[in-house]
Amino acid sequence: MNRDELRALQAPLKQRYRDNPESAIITLCAEGSLSEGITCSVATGKALVDAGLHPGTGGTGLNACSGDMLLQALAACAGVTLNAVATSLGVQLRGGRVIAEGDLDFRGTLGIDKDVPVGFKQIRLKIELDGDVTDEQRARLLELTQRYCVVYQTLHHGSDLSVQFVDGG
């Protein structure tokens, strides 16, 4: 897809959202089904993924780890955003990689030490570009990727989060 095709694709959406801001609010949903053992099956749109305990907490390593899935979502969102930004700016990329790494201290999630937080202590997003990209273009791509990547912004700034039980069917 080139810059003109992307702009043509997004132009009517942008206009609709300008004219009717409420139409820009879309609720995304992911659903998991509690499965045998200590797993949860999640539909991804392409496949069903069985998530389970990380080997560092007693898992077998045969199931996906939700922490890995969070990092994969960050890498995927940043990669898609970077590609869209590069396309929009007319920056030609031959390829590249987006690597998301995160550090966990399992003492928190296993309840060994109440002073150790549960969750990632640090997340690093690394981007390798393959293309003739100037330093100025790199800086602009990084700035706009950070600004428009939904998963990055959610992790960076947080989000209102609630949990509740609902009656099942």
N, C-alpha and C positions, 0 to 999 in steps of 0.2 A: 504494500500500500504506500502511495506517495503522499506528499503534503496536501495536494489538492483533493485527493480522494478522501483523506481523513477529515479535512475541513468540510467537504460536502456531506459526509456522513454525520458529522457532529453539528453542523449549522442549524438544522431544524430542531434538534434537541435543545441546543442552547437558546434558541429563540422561544421555544415553548416554555422553558424554565424561566426566562426573563419575563414573559407575558403572564405566566401563572406559577409563581414561586412554589406553591404547594405541590405542584406536579413533580417537582424535583426531589421530593422526599419519598424515598422508596425503602421499604423494609426488606432486608435480606434475611434469610432464615436457613439455619442448618439444623438438622435433626439427627439424633443418634438413638439407637435401640440398644437397651441393655442386653447383653448376650451371655452365653455360657462362660463360666470362669469369671475372671475379672477383666472383661472386655466390653467395648461399646462399639457397635457398627454404625458408621457414618456414611451417608451417601454424598459423593463429591460431585455428581453430575456426569462423571465419566465412569466411575466404578464405586463399589462398596468397599470401604476401608474399615478393617477391624483394628481399633485402637486398644492398647493394653498397657500394662505397667512397663516402664523402662527397666532394662536389666539392672540399673543402679538402685532400683527399689524392689527387686525381686522378680521382674518379668523375664520371659524367655528370650526376648529379642525377635520373636516370630511375628509380633503384632506391631503396628505403627505406634509411635510414642506421640502423645498430643503435644509435648514440648517441641519435638521435631516438626510436627505439623504446623505449629505456630511460626517457627522459623521458615518453613517452606512457604507459608502464606506470605510472609514478609518478603522473601526473595522473589516470589512470583509477582506480587503486586509491584514491587520496586522495578522489576524487569519489564513488566508491561508498561508501567508509567514512563520509565526511561525510554523505551522504544517509541511510545506515543509522543513524548516531548521531542526526541530527536527527529522524528518524522515531521512534526509540526514546525520545527525550526529549520528543516532542510539539512540537517546534519546526517551525512551518510555513514552508517556503521556497517561493517562487514560481519560483526558478531560481538561477542563478549560474554562475560559471566557475572552473575550476582551471587555473592556468598553471604549467608546470614549465619553468624555464630553466636551462641549464648552460653553463659556460664551459670550453672546451677550448683547449689550446695544441698545435697540430698538430706542432710541432717534436719533441715527445716521441714520438708514434706514427710519425712518419716517420724517426725515428732521427737527426735532425739534431743534437740536443743531448742527450747522455746525462743531463744534470742536470735536464732538464725531465721531470716525471712524465708517464706515459701515463695518460690518463683525465681526468675532469672535475675541474677545480680547485675549482669551487664550483657547487652546485646550489641554486636558489631555487624555493620553492613558494609561489605567490600564490593566494589564494582571494578571490573576489568573491561576495558573497551578495546575492540579491534577495529581500527579505522584511522583515517588521517584527521584527527580531531585536535584543534588548537587548545592551548591552555585556557583561553577565554571561553571556548565552546564547552570544555570540560566543566568549568566553574558554573556556567549557565545550566548545563544538563544536571549537575548535582543539585543546584539550588532549586530548580523546578521539579526534579524528581522528589526531593524531600517535601516540597510544598504540596504536591498533588497526589502523593502515594497515600491511599486511605489507611493501609495497615501501619505504615510508618507513623503517620500523624496520630493514629489511635494509640499506638504504643508509647509514643513520645509525650503526648499531652494527656493521655488517659481518656476515659469516657464514663458517663454515669452507668453504673452496672447494678442490676438487681437480680435476686434469685428468689423464686417462690415455688411452692408446690401447687400444681393444678390437678383437677380431677381428670384421670385418664379414661379412655373409652374402651 
